[in-house]
Amino acid sequence: MEERYPASQLATGYRWEATLYLTLWEAIEERYGRDVAVEMCGKAMYETGVRFGRAMAERAGRNDLAALKETWEELYPTGPDTEWNGKRFVVKNKACIIEDTLSLYDIPPQRWSDIAQVFCEGDRGFVNGFNPNIRFTWGGRILRNEPECVWIMEEPAE
């Protein structure tokens, strides 16, 4: 596949998204409190993911797991630890854009938990929007003190 954007542009896009999210989180939290920020940002991230997932499935012309894999690999960097067997697609990454962003803006680690948990709802929403029958789970999260982020996408059980 032709590379449409240089890696630096892709990283800038991720940073922009994470910074926008963080800015909105802080505004909502300041005005309404942490619980409302969790609720509102969680819903916004999840629904944004669903919308984007639906659009990408439509663009792909199909919404099976293989199409999700192809789309994911076009949108997000995957490395040598990626697993694929036709029924299960697993992506592992030792980098976390929201961790990098929180660190960039000197947000103390004790504030990361809710902010990061809610940010990641967009991934779950993306898969659900692409195909609600594909099972999505996390096998690891850097911001939960695990060594890497792991996204697991699987064909539905028979």
C-alpha positions as a Markdown table, in Angstrom:
| # | Residue | x | y | z |
|---|---|---|---|---|
| 1 | Met | 0.0 | 0.0 | 0.0 |
| 2 | Glu | 1.2 | 3.5 | -0.8 |
| 3 | Glu | 2.2 | 5.5 | 2.2 |
| 4 | Arg | 0.0 | 8.6 | 2.2 |
| 5 | Tyr | 1.5 | 10.4 | 5.1 |
| 6 | Pro | 5.1 | 10.5 | 6.4 |
| 7 | Ala | 5.5 | 9.1 | 9.9 |
| 8 | Ser | 6.1 | 12.6 | 11.3 |
| 9 | Gln | 2.7 | 13.7 | 10.1 |
| 10 | Leu | 1.1 | 10.6 | 11.5 |
| 11 | Ala | 2.7 | 11.3 | 14.9 |
| 12 | Thr | 1.6 | 15.0 | 14.7 |
| 13 | Gly | -2.0 | 13.8 | 14.1 |
| 14 | Tyr | -1.9 | 11.5 | 17.1 |
| 15 | Arg | -0.4 | 14.3 | 19.3 |
| 16 | Trp | -3.0 | 16.8 | 18.0 |
| 17 | Glu | -5.9 | 14.3 | 18.8 |
| 18 | Ala | -4.5 | 13.6 | 22.3 |
| 19 | Thr | -3.9 | 17.3 | 23.0 |
| 20 | Leu | -7.4 | 18.2 | 22.0 |
| 21 | Tyr | -8.8 | 15.4 | 24.1 |
| 22 | Leu | -6.7 | 16.5 | 27.1 |
| 23 | Thr | -7.8 | 20.2 | 26.7 |
| 24 | Leu | -11.5 | 19.2 | 26.6 |
| 25 | Trp | -11.1 | 16.8 | 29.6 |
| 26 | Glu | -9.5 | 19.6 | 31.7 |
| 27 | Ala | -12.3 | 22.1 | 30.7 |
| 28 | Ile | -15.0 | 19.7 | 31.6 |
| 29 | Glu | -13.3 | 18.5 | 34.8 |
| 30 | Glu | -12.7 | 22.1 | 36.0 |
| 31 | Arg | -16.3 | 23.1 | 35.4 |
| 32 | Tyr | -18.2 | 19.9 | 36.3 |
| 33 | Gly | -15.8 | 17.7 | 38.2 |
| 34 | Arg | -14.0 | 14.5 | 37.5 |
| 35 | Asp | -17.0 | 12.2 | 37.4 |
| 36 | Val | -18.7 | 14.2 | 34.7 |
| 37 | Ala | -15.4 | 14.4 | 32.8 |
| 38 | Val | -15.2 | 10.6 | 32.8 |
| 39 | Glu | -18.8 | 10.3 | 31.7 |
| 40 | Met | -18.8 | 12.9 | 29.0 |
| 41 | Cys | -15.3 | 12.3 | 27.6 |
| 42 | Gly | -15.9 | 8.5 | 27.7 |
| 43 | Lys | -19.0 | 8.8 | 25.7 |
| 44 | Ala | -17.4 | 11.3 | 23.2 |
| 45 | Met | -14.4 | 9.1 | 22.7 |
| 46 | Tyr | -16.4 | 5.9 | 22.3 |
| 47 | Glu | -19.0 | 7.5 | 19.9 |
| 48 | Thr | -16.2 | 9.1 | 17.9 |
| 49 | Gly | -14.6 | 5.7 | 17.5 |
| 50 | Val | -17.9 | 4.2 | 16.4 |
| 51 | Arg | -18.5 | 6.9 | 13.8 |
| 52 | Phe | -14.9 | 6.5 | 12.5 |
| 53 | Gly | -15.2 | 2.7 | 12.5 |
| 54 | Arg | -18.4 | 2.8 | 10.5 |
| 55 | Ala | -16.9 | 5.2 | 8.0 |
| 56 | Met | -13.8 | 3.0 | 7.5 |
| 57 | Ala | -15.9 | -0.2 | 7.1 |
| 58 | Glu | -17.9 | 1.6 | 4.4 |
| 59 | Arg | -14.7 | 2.8 | 2.7 |
| 60 | Ala | -13.3 | -0.7 | 2.8 |
| 61 | Gly | -16.5 | -2.1 | 1.3 |
| 62 | Arg | -16.7 | -4.9 | 3.9 |
| 63 | Asn | -16.5 | -5.2 | 7.6 |
| 64 | Asp | -15.0 | -8.6 | 8.3 |
| 65 | Leu | -11.9 | -9.1 | 10.5 |
| 66 | Ala | -9.5 | -9.2 | 7.6 |
| 67 | Ala | -10.9 | -5.8 | 6.4 |
| 68 | Leu | -10.5 | -4.5 | 10.0 |
| 69 | Lys | -6.9 | -5.7 | 10.0 |
| 70 | Glu | -6.1 | -4.0 | 6.6 |
| 71 | Thr | -7.8 | -0.8 | 7.8 |
| 72 | Trp | -6.0 | -0.8 | 11.2 |
| 73 | Glu | -2.6 | -1.3 | 9.5 |
| 74 | Glu | -3.3 | 1.6 | 7.2 |
| 75 | Leu | -4.3 | 3.9 | 10.0 |
| 76 | Tyr | -2.1 | 2.9 | 12.9 |
| 77 | Pro | 1.5 | 1.7 | 13.0 |
| 78 | Thr | 1.9 | -2.0 | 13.7 |
| 79 | Gly | 5.2 | -3.7 | 14.5 |
| 80 | Pro | 6.7 | -7.1 | 14.3 |
| 81 | Asp | 4.7 | -8.4 | 17.3 |
| 82 | Thr | 1.5 | -8.2 | 15.4 |
| 83 | Glu | -0.3 | -11.5 | 15.3 |
| 84 | Trp | -2.8 | -12.6 | 12.6 |
| 85 | Asn | -4.2 | -16.1 | 12.0 |
| 86 | Gly | -7.4 | -15.2 | 10.1 |
| 87 | Lys | -9.6 | -15.4 | 13.2 |
| 88 | Arg | -7.6 | -13.2 | 15.6 |
| 89 | Phe | -5.7 | -10.0 | 15.1 |
| 90 | Val | -3.4 | -8.8 | 17.9 |
| 91 | Val | -1.5 | -5.5 | 17.9 |
| 92 | Lys | 1.2 | -4.7 | 20.5 |
| 93 | Asn | 2.9 | -1.4 | 21.0 |
| 94 | Lys | 5.4 | -0.2 | 23.6 |
| 95 | Ala | 4.4 | 3.4 | 22.9 |
| 96 | Cys | 1.3 | 5.2 | 24.2 |
| 97 | Ile | 0.3 | 8.5 | 22.6 |
| 98 | Ile | -1.7 | 9.6 | 25.6 |
| 99 | Glu | 1.1 | 8.8 | 28.0 |
| 100 | Asp | 3.5 | 10.8 | 25.8 |
| 101 | Thr | 1.1 | 13.7 | 25.7 |
| 102 | Leu | 0.4 | 13.7 | 29.4 |
| 103 | Ser | 4.2 | 13.7 | 30.0 |
| 104 | Leu | 4.7 | 16.5 | 27.5 |
| 105 | Tyr | 2.3 | 18.8 | 29.4 |
| 106 | Asp | 3.7 | 17.7 | 32.8 |
| 107 | Ile | 0.4 | 16.1 | 33.9 |
| 108 | Pro | 1.4 | 14.2 | 37.1 |
| 109 | Pro | 1.1 | 10.4 | 36.8 |
| 110 | Gln | -1.4 | 10.2 | 39.7 |
| 111 | Arg | -3.9 | 12.0 | 37.4 |
| 112 | Trp | -3.3 | 9.6 | 34.4 |
| 113 | Ser | -5.6 | 6.7 | 35.2 |
| 114 | Asp | -9.1 | 8.1 | 34.4 |
| 115 | Ile | -7.8 | 10.4 | 31.6 |
| 116 | Ala | -6.1 | 7.5 | 29.8 |
| 117 | Gln | -8.9 | 4.9 | 30.5 |
| 118 | Val | -11.4 | 7.2 | 28.8 |
| 119 | Phe | -9.1 | 8.1 | 25.9 |
| 120 | Cys | -8.8 | 4.5 | 25.0 |
| 121 | Glu | -12.6 | 4.1 | 24.7 |
| 122 | Gly | -12.1 | 5.3 | 21.1 |
| 123 | Asp | -10.4 | 2.1 | 20.2 |
| 124 | Arg | -13.2 | 0.0 | 21.5 |
| 125 | Gly | -15.7 | 2.2 | 19.7 |
| 126 | Phe | -13.7 | 2.0 | 16.5 |
| 127 | Val | -13.9 | -1.8 | 16.4 |
| 128 | Asn | -17.5 | -1.8 | 17.4 |
| 129 | Gly | -18.4 | 0.7 | 14.7 |
| 130 | Phe | -16.4 | -1.3 | 12.1 |
| 131 | Asn | -18.3 | -4.5 | 13.1 |
| 132 | Pro | -20.2 | -4.9 | 16.4 |
| 133 | Asn | -19.7 | -8.7 | 16.1 |
| 134 | Ile | -15.9 | -8.5 | 16.3 |
| 135 | Arg | -14.8 | -9.1 | 19.9 |
| 136 | Phe | -12.4 | -6.4 | 21.2 |
| 137 | Thr | -10.4 | -6.6 | 24.4 |
| 138 | Trp | -7.2 | -5.1 | 25.7 |
| 139 | Gly | -4.5 | -7.5 | 26.6 |
| 140 | Gly | -2.3 | -4.8 | 28.2 |
| 141 | Arg | -2.2 | -1.1 | 28.8 |
| 142 | Ile | 0.9 | 0.9 | 29.5 |
| 143 | Leu | -1.0 | 3.3 | 31.7 |
| 144 | Arg | -2.0 | 0.4 | 33.8 |
| 145 | Asn | 1.6 | -0.3 | 34.5 |
| 146 | Glu | 1.9 | -3.0 | 31.9 |
| 147 | Pro | 4.9 | -3.2 | 29.6 |
| 148 | Glu | 2.9 | -2.6 | 26.4 |
| 149 | Cys | -0.5 | -1.8 | 25.0 |
| 150 | Val | -2.2 | -4.8 | 23.4 |
| 151 | Trp | -5.3 | -4.6 | 21.3 |
| 152 | Ile | -7.0 | -8.0 | 20.6 |
| 153 | Met | -9.7 | -8.3 | 17.9 |
| 154 | Glu | -11.3 | -11.7 | 17.3 |
| 155 | Glu | -14.0 | -13.3 | 15.1 |
| 156 | Pro | -17.2 | -13.9 | 17.0 |
| 157 | Ala | -17.6 | -17.3 | 18.6 |
| 158 | Glu | -19.7 | -19.7 | 16.5 |
